[in-house]
Amino acid sequence: MEYDPREAMKLNNQLCFPLYAAARHVTGLYTPYLKPLGLTYTQYIVFLSLWEKDGVSVGELCETLMLDNGTLSPLLKKMQQAGYLDRTRSKADDRVVVITLTEAGRALQEKAKDIPLKVAGCVKLAPEKAQALYSLLYELFENQKHNRKEQANEDSL
């Protein structure tokens, strides 16, 4: 099949568009459940990560959440001001900032425990299709990570 630029430039032929629209829709489903807790979706995923593994560096959190430091640092500062977490310099390397939940941050998990179930009920997708989508998205992430590493290696030559 020959490349047709006009066809390629149609919105409905872009992989990025349904990904973008679906991401906005799905993250929007969290708003009614997060708002009463005073949380944004991004703060929520920070909590999910820290509830799973507390006491991590900002860099590790950035990598886990696929966010850059410029996005995450102001968010962490705001969460610290709200009393949910502490940011402290590592004793081993004072360039590294370690994030740990406070008691209030840990207690919030109990208040948020039903959010995954509530949101899952709003997403009308059969469990096997949801799992297939999950697998495809993580395959896409891994491919992009691999491509970025290859590009970084080429750039350093």
C-alpha positions in Angstrom: 0.0 0.0 0.0 1.3 3.4 -1.0 1.7 6.2 1.6 -1.0 8.8 1.2 -0.2 11.9 3.3 -3.7 13.2 3.2 -5.0 9.9 4.5 -2.3 9.7 7.1 -3.1 13.2 8.4 -6.7 12.4 9.2 -7.4 12.5 13.0 -9.1 9.1 12.9 -5.9 7.5 11.5 -3.7 8.7 14.4 -2.9 6.1 17.1 -2.2 9.0 19.5 -5.7 10.4 19.4 -7.7 7.4 20.8 -5.0 6.9 23.4 -5.2 10.5 24.4 -9.0 10.6 24.4 -9.3 7.3 26.3 -6.7 8.4 28.9 -8.5 11.7 29.5 -11.8 9.8 29.8 -10.5 7.1 32.2 -8.6 9.5 34.4 -11.7 11.7 34.5 -13.7 8.8 36.0 -11.5 9.1 39.1 -12.5 12.8 39.8 -15.8 12.2 41.7 -14.0 9.8 44.0 -10.8 11.8 44.4 -12.4 15.2 44.9 -13.9 14.5 48.3 -10.4 13.4 49.4 -8.9 16.7 48.0 -6.7 14.8 45.5 -5.9 15.1 41.9 -5.4 12.0 39.7 -1.6 12.7 39.7 -1.5 12.9 43.5 -3.5 9.6 43.6 -1.0 7.7 41.5 1.8 9.1 43.7 0.0 7.7 46.7 -0.6 4.3 44.9 3.1 4.1 44.3 4.1 5.1 47.9 1.5 2.8 49.5 3.1 0.0 47.5 6.7 1.0 48.3 7.4 3.8 50.7 10.7 5.5 51.3 11.8 5.9 47.7 13.8 8.6 46.0 12.2 11.3 43.9 14.1 9.9 40.9 12.7 6.4 41.5 9.2 7.8 41.9 9.7 9.8 38.6 10.7 6.6 36.8 7.8 4.5 38.3 5.2 7.1 37.4 6.8 8.0 34.1 6.8 11.7 35.1 9.7 14.2 34.9 11.2 15.9 38.0 9.7 19.3 37.0 6.2 17.8 37.1 6.6 15.7 40.3 8.6 18.0 42.6 6.0 20.8 42.9 3.3 18.1 43.4 5.4 16.5 46.2 6.0 19.9 47.8 2.2 20.5 47.9 1.6 17.0 49.3 4.2 17.7 52.0 2.5 21.0 52.9 -0.8 19.0 53.2 0.9 16.8 55.8 0.8 13.6 53.7 4.5 13.0 53.1 8.0 14.0 54.1 10.9 14.9 51.8 14.3 14.3 53.3 17.8 14.2 52.0 19.4 10.8 51.9 22.1 10.2 54.5 24.1 8.3 52.0 23.9 11.0 49.3 22.6 14.5 50.1 21.8 15.0 46.4 19.0 12.4 46.7 15.6 13.3 48.2 13.7 10.5 49.8 9.9 10.5 50.0 8.2 8.9 52.9 4.5 8.9 53.9 3.4 10.4 57.1 0.7 8.8 59.3 -1.8 11.0 57.5 -0.6 9.8 54.1 -0.8 6.1 55.2 -4.3 6.7 56.7 -5.6 8.1 53.4 -5.2 4.6 51.9 -8.1 3.4 54.0 -10.3 6.2 52.7 -9.3 5.5 49.1 -9.4 1.7 49.2 -12.6 1.4 47.2 -11.7 3.8 44.4 -10.2 1.0 42.1 -13.4 -1.0 42.4 -15.7 2.0 41.8 -13.7 3.1 38.7 -13.6 -0.4 37.3 -17.4 -0.5 37.5 -17.5 2.6 35.3 -15.2 1.2 32.6 -17.4 -0.9 30.4 -14.8 -3.4 29.2 -14.9 -7.2 29.6 -12.1 -8.3 32.0 -10.2 -10.2 29.2 -10.3 -7.1 27.0 -9.1 -4.9 29.9 -6.2 -7.4 30.4 -5.4 -7.4 26.7 -5.4 -3.6 26.6 -3.2 -3.4 29.8 -0.7 -5.8 28.2 -0.6 -3.9 24.9 -0.1 -0.5 26.7 2.8 -1.9 28.8 4.3 -3.4 25.7 4.1 0.0 24.1 5.8 1.5 27.2 8.6 -1.1 27.1 9.2 -0.5 23.4 9.4 3.2 24.0 11.8 2.8 26.9 14.0 0.5 24.7 13.9 3.1 21.9 14.9 5.9 24.2 17.8 3.9 25.6 19.0 3.1 22.0 18.7 6.8 21.1 20.6 7.8 24.1 23.4 5.3 23.3 23.5 6.6 19.7 23.6 10.2 20.9 26.6 9.5 23.2 28.7 8.1 20.4 
